[in-house]
Amino acid sequence: MKGWIILAIGVGVLYYLATETNELDKPIAQTEALLSQIETKIHAMTGTQIIKVDNRINNLKDEISDRLSNAELVVLDAILASEQSVAEYKQSFCGSKAPRHDDLSRDNQRFICDKIN
């Protein structure tokens, strides 16, 4: 029981320091700088980069696939092929005055725009 009270007090103090003061700003900044240095050294040693995986696009395909016809699924695959193709689709077909996509229904076009924004 005594251990829980000490733990609760410790968590309370840490929460106070993190939210009400700037006492932890410097250690947090130092930690972020250290992580950046580690990432740079890993890249220099291995010649590879740490790549953040974005599952948002894969989840979009799973979420919308029930709504699409086979032809529209092929178009969706082309749209989601790369970050550049997603950006091009957003620029060309998302927005209030965007033209209608030739191979997608208007509802599916809007749904895709809503999900990738």
Backbone as CSV, one residue per row, in Angstrom:
resi,resn,N_x,N_y,N_z,CA_x,CA_y,CA_z,C_x,C_y,C_z
1,MET,0.820,-1.190,0.000,0.000,0.000,0.000,0.864,1.254,0.000
2,LYS,1.944,1.217,0.792,2.844,2.356,0.887,3.524,2.634,-0.457
3,GLY,3.839,1.555,-1.205,4.485,1.697,-2.505,3.600,2.420,-3.509
4,TRP,2.313,2.136,-3.455,1.375,2.787,-4.376,1.273,4.276,-4.093
5,ILE,1.303,4.648,-2.853,1.216,6.064,-2.482,2.456,6.801,-2.977
6,ILE,3.611,6.205,-2.785,4.858,6.819,-3.253,4.854,6.935,-4.774
7,LEU,4.373,5.883,-5.448,4.275,5.919,-6.908,3.316,7.016,-7.369
8,ALA,2.182,7.145,-6.702,1.196,8.173,-7.063,1.773,9.569,-6.862
9,ILE,2.491,9.756,-5.777,3.111,11.062,-5.532,4.161,11.355,-6.603
10,GLY,4.955,10.356,-6.950,5.970,10.528,-7.991,5.353,10.884,-9.336
11,VAL,4.286,10.191,-9.693,3.593,10.482,-10.953,3.006,11.882,-10.915
12,GLY,2.448,12.269,-9.777,1.888,13.618,-9.638,2.935,14.695,-9.802
13,VAL,4.100,14.490,-9.196,5.191,15.465,-9.314,5.669,15.542,-10.763
14,LEU,5.837,14.399,-11.384,6.270,14.373,-12.779,5.253,15.065,-13.680
15,TYR,3.969,14.805,-13.459,2.917,15.460,-14.245,2.969,16.976,-14.050
16,TYR,3.132,17.413,-12.811,3.226,18.843,-12.528,4.423,19.467,-13.250
17,LEU,5.572,18.810,-13.167,6.761,19.339,-13.821,6.590,19.410,-15.337
18,ALA,5.907,18.434,-15.909,5.746,18.394,-17.364,4.721,19.398,-17.859
19,THR,3.674,19.660,-17.077,2.587,20.500,-17.586,2.599,21.931,-17.070
20,GLU,3.067,22.140,-15.856,2.955,23.464,-15.239,4.263,24.247,-15.210
21,THR,5.365,23.590,-15.484,6.657,24.283,-15.455,7.411,23.980,-16.741
22,ASN,8.523,24.630,-16.916,9.375,24.339,-18.067,10.637,23.593,-17.637
23,GLU,10.562,22.939,-16.489,11.710,22.215,-15.942,12.138,21.042,-16.815
24,LEU,11.194,20.421,-17.518,11.524,19.246,-18.327,11.794,19.584,-19.790
25,ASP,11.646,20.842,-20.167,11.857,21.217,-21.569,13.287,20.938,-22.025
26,LYS,14.259,21.301,-21.217,15.655,21.095,-21.589,16.002,19.603,-21.696
27,PRO,15.640,18.767,-20.720,15.929,17.332,-20.876,15.220,16.704,-22.071
28,ILE,14.007,17.143,-22.345,13.277,16.607,-23.505,13.989,17.001,-24.789
29,ALA,14.416,18.256,-24.883,15.141,18.723,-26.077,16.457,17.966,-26.241
30,GLN,17.145,17.706,-25.135,18.399,16.954,-25.202,18.155,15.520,-25.680
31,THR,17.091,14.923,-25.203,16.758,13.558,-25.620,16.436,13.515,-27.105
32,GLU,15.659,14.480,-27.584,15.329,14.522,-29.013,16.584,14.727,-29.855
33,ALA,17.490,15.578,-29.401,18.739,15.799,-30.128,19.580,14.528,-30.155
34,LEU,19.624,13.809,-29.052,20.366,12.553,-28.981,19.783,11.528,-29.954
35,LEU,18.464,11.418,-29.995,17.829,10.483,-30.927,18.130,10.857,-32.376
36,SER,18.137,12.142,-32.662,18.474,12.594,-34.014,19.910,12.230,-34.370
37,GLN,20.823,12.392,-33.420,22.217,12.031,-33.657,22.361,10.527,-33.885
38,ILE,21.638,9.736,-33.113,21.689,8.283,-33.280,21.193,7.891,-34.664
39,GLU,20.092,8.501,-35.094,19.551,8.207,-36.424,20.549,8.581,-37.512
40,THR,21.220,9.731,-37.363,22.219,10.157,-38.333,23.398,9.192,-38.372
41,LYS,23.846,8.723,-37.206,24.962,7.777,-37.161,24.585,6.438,-37.778
42,ILE,23.370,5.979,-37.519,22.916,4.721,-38.125,22.903,4.852,-39.638
43,HIS,22.409,5.963,-40.121,22.377,6.203,-41.559,23.786,6.235,-42.136
44,ALA,24.699,6.897,-41.440,26.076,6.989,-41.930,26.767,5.628,-41.925
45,MET,26.485,4.806,-40.923,27.145,3.506,-40.809,26.578,2.480,-41.782
46,THR,25.287,2.507,-41.979,24.653,1.461,-42.791,24.264,1.918,-44.183
47,GLY,24.196,3.219,-44.386,23.769,3.722,-45.689,22.274,3.616,-45.891
48,THR,21.567,3.342,-44.828,20.109,3.261,-44.923,19.484,4.308,-44.025
49,GLN,18.243,4.581,-44.296,17.502,5.523,-43.476,16.432,4.777,-42.702
50,ILE,16.097,5.326,-41.558,14.969,4.801,-40.809,13.716,5.373,-41.461
51,ILE,12.837,4.505,-41.886,11.643,4.934,-42.604,10.430,4.685,-41.729
52,LYS,9.661,5.731,-41.544,8.433,5.610,-40.772,7.362,5.002,-41.678
53,VAL,6.762,3.932,-41.229,5.751,3.246,-42.018,4.414,3.923,-41.771
54,ASP,3.741,4.276,-42.854,2.440,4.922,-42.754,1.381,3.932,-43.199
55,ASN,0.667,3.372,-42.248,-0.368,2.396,-42.562,-1.703,3.037,-42.893
56,ARG,-1.750,4.361,-42.853,-2.998,5.070,-43.117,-3.520,4.751,-44.512
57,ILE,-2.627,4.681,-45.505,-3.040,4.418,-46.880,-3.528,2.981,-47.025
58,ASN,-2.841,2.036,-46.390,-3.307,0.651,-46.443,-4.667,0.507,-45.773
59,ASN,-4.862,1.208,-44.673,-6.148,1.157,-43.989,-7.245,1.757,-44.852
60,LEU,-6.926,2.789,-45.616,-7.906,3.401,-46.505,-8.387,2.396,-47.532
61,LYS,-7.467,1.661,-48.109,-7.849,0.676,-49.121,-8.778,-0.382,-48.521
62,ASP,-8.456,-0.858,-47.328,-9.314,-1.838,-46.672,-10.691,-1.256,-46.360
63,GLU,-10.714,-0.003,-45.944,-11.956,0.635,-45.540,-12.886,0.904,-46.714
64,ILE,-12.337,1.260,-47.849,-13.155,1.683,-48.978,-13.398,0.567,-49.996
65,SER,-12.674,-0.522,-49.923,-12.760,-1.555,-50.961,-14.160,-2.134,-51.124
66,ASP,-14.944,-2.156,-50.059,-16.319,-2.671,-50.162,-17.200,-1.780,-51.026
67,ARG,-16.884,-0.514,-51.090,-17.698,0.452,-51.829,-17.381,0.490,-53.322
68,LEU,-16.215,-0.012,-53.713,-15.738,0.188,-55.075,-15.992,-1.019,-55.970
69,SER,-16.171,-0.719,-57.249,-16.232,-1.782,-58.252,-14.805,-2.229,-58.555
70,ASN,-14.667,-3.280,-59.340,-13.319,-3.767,-59.693,-12.529,-2.704,-60.454
71,ALA,-13.172,-2.000,-61.366,-12.497,-0.950,-62.138,-12.050,0.187,-61.213
72,GLU,-12.899,0.534,-60.244,-12.540,1.597,-59.316,-11.405,1.164,-58.380
73,LEU,-11.345,-0.117,-58.043,-10.240,-0.621,-57.225,-8.905,-0.480,-57.940
74,VAL,-8.906,-0.708,-59.245,-7.678,-0.539,-60.028,-7.240,0.925,-59.996
75,VAL,-8.202,1.840,-60.119,-7.902,3.274,-60.064,-7.377,3.641,-58.673
76,LEU,-8.007,3.095,-57.621,-7.553,3.371,-56.263,-6.130,2.886,-56.050
77,ASP,-5.794,1.718,-56.571,-4.417,1.217,-56.470,-3.433,2.182,-57.115
78,ALA,-3.814,2.745,-58.265,-2.947,3.702,-58.948,-2.803,4.988,-58.128
79,ILE,-3.896,5.417,-57.493,-3.856,6.629,-56.674,-2.948,6.417,-55.466
80,LEU,-3.041,5.248,-54.851,-2.300,4.977,-53.619,-0.914,4.394,-53.866
81,ALA,-0.466,4.396,-55.093,0.815,3.782,-55.440,2.000,4.456,-54.751
82,SER,1.944,5.759,-54.585,3.054,6.475,-53.947,2.530,7.755,-53.315
83,GLU,3.368,8.367,-52.495,2.990,9.644,-51.882,2.769,10.709,-52.957
84,GLN,3.555,10.640,-54.020,3.429,11.610,-55.103,2.097,11.443,-55.829
85,SER,1.683,10.199,-56.081,0.409,9.985,-56.774,-0.768,10.406,-55.897
86,VAL,-0.650,10.220,-54.580,-1.699,10.688,-53.667,-1.767,12.212,-53.707
87,ALA,-0.615,12.864,-53.681,-0.572,14.330,-53.728,-1.147,14.856,-55.038
88,GLU,-0.829,14.193,-56.141,-1.369,14.616,-57.438,-2.886,14.457,-57.472
89,TYR,-3.396,13.357,-56.920,-4.843,13.140,-56.873,-5.507,14.229,-56.032
90,LYS,-4.925,14.520,-54.859,-5.492,15.551,-53.991,-5.549,16.897,-54.704
91,GLN,-4.467,17.220,-55.406,-4.411,18.507,-56.094,-5.414,18.572,-57.240
92,SER,-5.589,17.466,-57.950,-6.440,17.473,-59.134,-7.913,17.271,-58.836
93,PHE,-8.245,16.424,-57.857,-9.635,15.998,-57.707,-10.256,16.272,-56.348
94,CYS,-9.543,16.900,-55.439,-10.102,17.223,-54.136,-10.306,18.727,-54.047
95,GLY,-11.423,19.112,-53.531,-11.750,20.523,-53.405,-13.173,20.762,-53.875
96,SER,-13.700,21.906,-53.514,-15.111,22.178,-53.813,-15.388,22.318,-55.309
97,LYS,-14.416,22.782,-56.079,-14.635,22.981,-57.522,-13.809,22.023,-58.361
98,ALA,-13.435,20.894,-57.777,-12.616,19.918,-58.491,-13.443,19.207,-59.551
99,PRO,-12.818,18.890,-60.683,-13.550,18.161,-61.718,-13.821,16.724,-61.283
100,ARG,-14.766,16.109,-61.931,-15.117,14.729,-61.621,-14.078,13.806,-62.241
101,HIS,-13.675,12.798,-61.482,-12.732,11.789,-61.966,-13.471,10.902,-62.960
102,ASP,-12.819,10.573,-64.068,-13.469,9.796,-65.122,-13.856,8.385,-64.684
103,ASP,-13.069,7.782,-63.803,-13.262,6.375,-63.482,-13.821,6.115,-62.083
104,LEU,-14.140,7.170,-61.334,-14.699,7.020,-59.995,-16.051,7.708,-59.905
105,SER,-16.963,7.131,-59.126,-18.223,7.820,-58.892,-17.948,9.064,-58.057
106,ARG,-18.830,10.027,-58.129,-18.648,11.283,-57.409,-18.558,11.031,-55.891
107,ASP,-19.418,10.124,-55.377,-19.392,9.810,-53.944,-18.069,9.178,-53.531
108,ASN,-17.585,8.239,-54.331,-16.315,7.597,-53.997,-15.149,8.565,-54.121
109,GLN,-15.207,9.459,-55.096,-14.167,10.478,-55.247,-14.114,11.351,-53.996
110,ARG,-15.276,11.798,-53.515,-15.309,12.622,-52.304,-14.839,11.837,-51.085
111,PHE,-15.249,10.570,-50.996,-14.862,9.743,-49.861,-13.346,9.578,-49.813
112,ILE,-12.733,9.316,-50.951,-11.281,9.177,-51.002,-10.612,10.489,-50.594
113,CYS,-11.134,11.600,-51.111,-10.570,12.912,-50.734,-10.668,13.148,-49.237
114,ASP,-11.805,12.809,-48.650,-11.969,12.999,-47.206,-10.968,12.158,-46.426
115,LYS,-10.711,10.957,-46.884,-9.845,10.046,-46.146,-8.362,10.379,-46.293
116,ILE,-7.944,10.945,-47.429,-6.516,11.216,-47.616,-6.131,12.615,-47.156
117,ASN,-7.090,13.433,-46.794,-6.784,14.783,-46.278,-6.502,14.764,-44.825
